[in-house]
Amino acid sequence: MTAPAEPYLLTPGPLTTAASTKEAMLRDWGSWDGDFRAMTAQLRRSLLDIAGDVDDVDGEYDCVPLQGSGSYCVEAMLGSFVPRDGHALVLANGAYGKRIATTLRYLGRRHTVHDTGDYLPPRAADVELILAANAEITHVVVVHCETSSGILNPIEEIAAVTARAGRRLLIDSMSAFGAVALDVRTLPCDAFVSSANKCIEGVPGFGFVIAKKDVLRDAKGNSHSLALDIHDQWEVMNRTGQWRFTPPTHAVAAFIEALRLHALEGGQPGRLARYTRNRDVLVAGMGSLGFEPLLTGQWRSPIIVTFFSPADPAFNFERFYELMKTQGFIIYPGKLTTVESFRIGCIGALDETVMRQVIEACRNALGTLGVTSGAPAPAALGKREALAA
């Protein structure tokens, strides 16, 4: 197999972008110029449309872009919307839920962690019991797609039970929004965050918070940080059309093109359909080589799939990674602590044809390593099946 000039990024973002998205960054923009302010307004309106808040004037939500990586936006959301005397219930089942808890610790916000491990999602019944037992909890925080395992958490049922309990919901939809449905008309939440370089298929440089306008108003003076103050960013953008500090102009230009391509594909449903086909082709093809996914089909997201490492002693991930890279595919190491694993992303500007090439590259890499099968150790499979039962 001949490697492409530019390898495919089979990761949960940054990811492979379309040529026209890259080309959009070839022009320089003045951050205070009217043309750039119009681009900022366009991206804010477009993201609200994807989220289901389609009323241009009287919509309940607003969109606030923020410079930095996704974690900047998560911290901004937590620091702005969880009051200093608040108490957050963090639903964790992977590295990013745990990072939320770490962030809250840095912020000095009280929090309780409900950890369901790498294989299973938090469920509404458990959340209901925790909230009933602790009246001091003001907010529930959940990751939409936990990419350390690839699990898709059931945010609809979590949102419903949180609303019934009279608490507020914050969602880290970093690696899901734009592909997996998140419609604020039917899913009650105070706010959620995502990033330019995920399922919209832009480039790194900024993320965004979509929040209720009354929550944004009430956040005045709550933030621990000037740069991460969502209320202040929102107020300045609405008053001037400008970012408070130097914006990632080229990333915004790329995002406008990415939004155009997203709409051409059929928006969120079209993007979900392609990513789902990518995942299904990947899982079937890897299965033909003996590989087993970490998660059962019920919870397996269309964003990224975690596979158990082969039990064959000839398998070495670092060497496997390099062999995949020489064939034009950059995969992702595992992020689990209980079992050896690796991850292959399904998102970005690629399709099922590319995923079939990924399978062939894996076959070639195993042959070079002298690995006869990608099958994991029976003990790893046994744990998965026991938890799924």
Stockholm file with secondary structure:
# STOCKHOLM 1.0

chainA/1-389         MTAPAEPYLLTPGPLTTAASTKEAMLRDWGSWDGDFRAMTAQLRRSLLDIAGDVDDVDGEYDCVPLQGSGSYCVEAMLGSFVPRDGHALVLANGAYGKRIATTLRYLGRRHTVHDTGDYLPPRAADVELILAANAEITHVVVVHCETSSGILNPIEEIAAVTARAGRRLLIDSMSAFGAVALDVRTLPCDAFVSSANKCIEGVPGFGFVIAKKDVLRDAKGNSHSLALDIHDQWEVMNRTGQWRFTPPTHAVAAFIEALRLHALEGGQPGRLARYTRNRDVLVAGMGSLGFEPLLTGQWRSPIIVTFFSPADPAFNFERFYELMKTQGFIIYPGKLTTVESFRIGCIGALDETVMRQVIEACRNALGTLGVTSGAPAPAALGKREALAA
#=GR chainA/1-389 SS CCCCSSCEECSSSSCCCCHHHHHGGGSCCCTTSHHHHHHHHHHHHHHHHHHTCCCTTTCSEEEEEEESCHHHHHHHHHHHHSCTTCEEEEEESSHHHHHHHHHHHHHTCEEEEEECTTTCCCCHHHHHHHHHHCTTCCEEEEESEETTTTEECCHHHHHHHHHHTTCEEEEECTTTBTTBCCCTTTSCCSEEEEETTSTTCCCSSEEEEEEEHHHHHHTTTTCSCSTTCHHHHHHHHHHHSSCSSCCCHHHHHHHHHHHHHHHHTTHHHHHHHHHHHHHHHHHHHHHHTTCCBSSCGGGBCSSEEEEECCSCTTCCHHHHHHHHHHTTEECEECCCSSSCEEEEECCSSCCHHHHHHHHHHHHHHHHHHTCCCCCCCHHHHHHHHHHHC
#=GC SS_cons         CCCCSSCEECSSSSCCCCHHHHHGGGSCCCTTSHHHHHHHHHHHHHHHHHHTCCCTTTCSEEEEEEESCHHHHHHHHHHHHSCTTCEEEEEESSHHHHHHHHHHHHHTCEEEEEECTTTCCCCHHHHHHHHHHCTTCCEEEEESEETTTTEECCHHHHHHHHHHTTCEEEEECTTTBTTBCCCTTTSCCSEEEEETTSTTCCCSSEEEEEEEHHHHHHTTTTCSCSTTCHHHHHHHHHHHSSCSSCCCHHHHHHHHHHHHHHHHTTHHHHHHHHHHHHHHHHHHHHHHTTCCBSSCGGGBCSSEEEEECCSCTTCCHHHHHHHHHHTTEECEECCCSSSCEEEEECCSSCCHHHHHHHHHHHHHHHHHHTCCCCCCCHHHHHHHHHHHC
//
